[in-house]
Every structure is written in structure tokens, then in C-alpha cells.
Amino acid sequence: MKQLITIAIIGLSALAVQAQTNIPSFFDTAQSYLTTFNPAFTWTNVTIEASTGLKQVTGSGATDVVQAQYDIGRWNAGAVIGFEGVGSTVGTVQAQGGYAVLEYLDTKVDLDVQGGYSWYRKSYMVEPELAISKKLRANTFARIGVSIPLYSKGAQNRTPSFEVGAGFTF
């Protein structure tokens, strides 16, 4: 009986290894997603973007983020609210301004500067950010971003913060 179980485990393991070699890796999927463009979904007529997501803030953990921005051509102005942890009280409030350095069909790359106050750090903050937004449908998008918050008090971060989110365009 032990031999039969051993043979079955080895056989299932071999099938699992074979199945894994046919599944693309995360990096293959991400590369395909970021290098495939859809001309049906563009940023041309977008005026307002509203999104929500999760930000991994160095030194304070995961944070919910709610963001809205108004686009004037390639320039944008907006507001960002961060919550201390997932589903908790407001931790940061920031105003935002930025410029879309790239708009190609369904993909947009924004360079933004956010500035405001952090109740968690009891400090004013400025946060330069690079964000990539990609349309999923005509009025929805996914967003990834990387930023480095700079605080007026206390020690500075030495590592960036990462953000992922999704939203709607109007």
C-alpha cells in the first residue's frame, strides 16, 4: 500500500511540475500587460480620475488610499486621502499636482508631487510619485505607483512606498 501511495505522490508531483511550466510567470504576465496597447481605450477625453487602492508605506505599514484628480490636458490637480491601516482613521491628507509625461493609447505615466500633513508622523510631508495607469475598459483603469515621502520632522524614509489601485474615469 505504501508503494502505491508513493507512486501516486510522485505521479501527481510530476503532473504539477508539468502544469507549472505551462503557466506564465508573474513577470511574463506583467511585461505582456505593460507592452500590449489597446487603441479602443484612450486617455484623450478623460477629465476626472477617481481611484482607491492600497499603499505600502515604509515605517507605517499598509494604508488605504482614496484619490481624485482633475486633468487639464496633460496637467493634473487633485487630492489624496490616506487611512492609517486598512479601514481605519484618516492618517494623511494631501493636495496633488502633476504632469503626464507619456500618454499612449490606453497607457499613461504621471509624474506627480503630493504635499500635505501626516497625523501618524505629526509632520508635514512632500511626496514625489511616479504612477503608471492603464485602461482596463473605456472608463476603468488600474494604477501602480512608487513614491518617496519626505517629512518635516523625524527620520526620512530610505526606501520607496508602493501603491496599487483601480478606478474610474469621467
C-alpha positions, -999 to 999 in steps of 0.1 A, spaced: 0 0 0 29 24 9 44 18 -26 11 26 -43 8 59 -23 44 68 -31 39 62 -68 7 82 -67 25 111 -50 54 110 -75 30 109 -104 9 139 -91 42 158 -84 53 152 -120 19 165 -133 21 195 -111 56 204 -123 45 199 -159 14 222 -153 36 249 -137 59 251 -167 30 260 -189 18 288 -166 34 322 -174 53 338 -145 41 370 -128 69 389 -147 58 375 -181 22 385 -174 32 420 -162 55 425 -192 28 414 -216 2 437 -199 25 467 -200 37 463 -236 3 455 -252 -17 486 -261 -54 488 -269 -64 517 -293 -101 514 -282 -94 527 -247 -75 561 -247 -69 589 -222 -78 616 -248 -112 627 -234 -106 620 -197 -112 649 -174 -117 633 -139 -100 602 -124 -111 587 -91 -94 557 -76 -89 537 -45 -61 513 -36 -36 501 -12 -2 517 -4 26 501 14 41 530 33 75 524 47 75 527 85 37 527 90 25 496 71 -4 492 47 -26 522 41 -59 526 22 -57 554 -3 -86 573 -20 -75 597 -48 -92 621 -72 -77 642 -99 -88 667 -125 -70 665 -158 -64 697 -178 -47 684 -209 -16 666 -196 -15 686 -163 -35 674 -133 -46 687 -99 -62 666 -72 -64 653 -36 -52 621 -18 -65 608 15 -46 580 32 -60 560 61 -39 546 90 -41 509 82 -68 492 62 -102 506 71 -92 529 99 -90 567 106 -76 593 83 -38 594 85 -28 618 57 -44 645 36 -25 657 5 -30 680 -24 -15 669 -57 -2 684 -89 14 666 -118 21 661 -155 15 631 -178 50 626 -193 35 598 -215 1 592 -229 0 564 -254 -34 549 -262 -45 531 -230 -13 538 -210 -3 569 -191 27 577 -170 23 606 -145 49 624 -125 31 639 -95 40 658 -64 18 654 -34 20 676 -3 1 677 29 0 665 65 6 631 82 -11 626 116 8 594 120 41 612 118 28 645 132 46 662 103 41 680 71 51 660 40 60 662 4 58 631 -18 71 629 -53 54 600 -72 58 581 -105 25 564 -114 16 542 -144 -21 540 -152 -36 515 -178 -71 515 -190 -89 482 -185 -121 493 -202 -134 526 -216 -140 541 -181 -119 519 -157 -82 517 -151 -55 501 -129 -27 521 -114 7 513 -99 29 539 -83 61 544 -65 69 574 -43 93 586 -16 76 606 12 97 634 27 87 646 62 94 679 80 100 661 113 117 629 123 139 605 102 134 603 65 125 571 46 153 554 28 130 531 8 101 539 -15 64 534 -9 45 513 -34 8 517 -44 -17 496 -64 -52 507 -72 -81 508 -95 -105 535 -105 -129 552 -129 -125 579 -154 -151 605 -165 
